[in-house]
Amino acid sequence: MDDQHPAIQVTDLTKRFGDFIAVNSINFEVHHGEIFGFLGPNGSGKTTTIRMMLGLMKPTSGAVEILDMKVDGDTQKLRPRVGYMSQRFSLYNDLTVLQNLNFYGAAYGLSNSELQTRIKDALTMAGLNGRENSKTKDLSGGWRQRLALSAAILHHPEVLFLDEPTAGVDPLSRRAFWDLLYQLIAQGVTVFVTTHYMDEAEHCHRLAFIQHGNIIAYGTSEEIKKEMMRGEVLEIEPSDAPKAVKVLREAQANQSLPIGEVELYGALVHVVARDMKKYQGAIERELHRAGIRTGHTSIIEPSLEDVFISAMKA
């Protein structure tokens, strides 16, 4: 392996289904030992891309290289060096934790003594000790994801592909899962992960945004924020956040306020405008006229979620 070359190189990758272009001549590279996030809304081309990268789907044109090996119809040499955790839980629900790990370890061709050592290490890393004899179907979503990750890394892959691994998992379990990913990075593993959670995206070393099969942003979180954000963000703590969003979107629609995106963030509202200092007072007056009190209000640094929403609406 040559660490001077990218762990993953994607060049002009394209996938057509008839007249529909699912992935449109995309280019990016993933460095060794980083977490690379691949973000986009449902139907944007994320899963199609990851399937082509793994050799599970043939591209219409373009090329993928992983660990200096071309991904084509013959992936026998590559398969032992990569791991894959699919979007849908793929382990056997009627088997126990230990039975699942033994099954997948044998499928990877690990010898029994080596397999037992690997299973012990995986159970410890994932915090699954004490749950070895639990049936998979009895585990919570978070523990099932930890088990699926353990199965995907039993053979010590150099590159790990994760397709929305924490979808539907509670926030605490998602945080624990990402702690496990950082343990793997510390061991030199390269992680390619698709996600639609912006808090997870903030933890990636570098990112690509994909929309309608096109890469629309690429780089570190800070680089993307600088490149893609089309204004400043005003954070408002209104007395009625849903009503505030409705009022401001109506003002935007009838052009009485020259503002961009208006989004709800829990009990807060984020408003984007190109010159927020000029319009902050007008925004607050619009809310007051609608009977909405404004508490803490300030111009803030945009979050990655602000940038993502702005980019997707561009």
Secondary structure, DSSP 8 states (H G I E B T S, - for coil): --TTS-SEEEEEEEEEETTEEEEEEEEEEE-TT-EEEEE--TTSSHHHHHHHHTTSS--SEEEEEETTEE-SS--TTTGGGEEEE-SS--S-TTSBHHHHHHHHHHHTT--HHHHHHHHHHHHHHHT-TT-TTSBGGGS-HHHHHHHHHHHHTTT--SEEEEESTTTT--HHHHHHHHHHHHHHHHTT-EEEEEE--HHHHTTSSEEEEEETTEEEEEE-HHHHHHHH--SEEEEEEESSHHHHHHHHHHHHHTTSS----EEEETTEEEEEETTHHHHHHHHHHHHHHTT--EEEEEEE---HHHHHHHHHT-
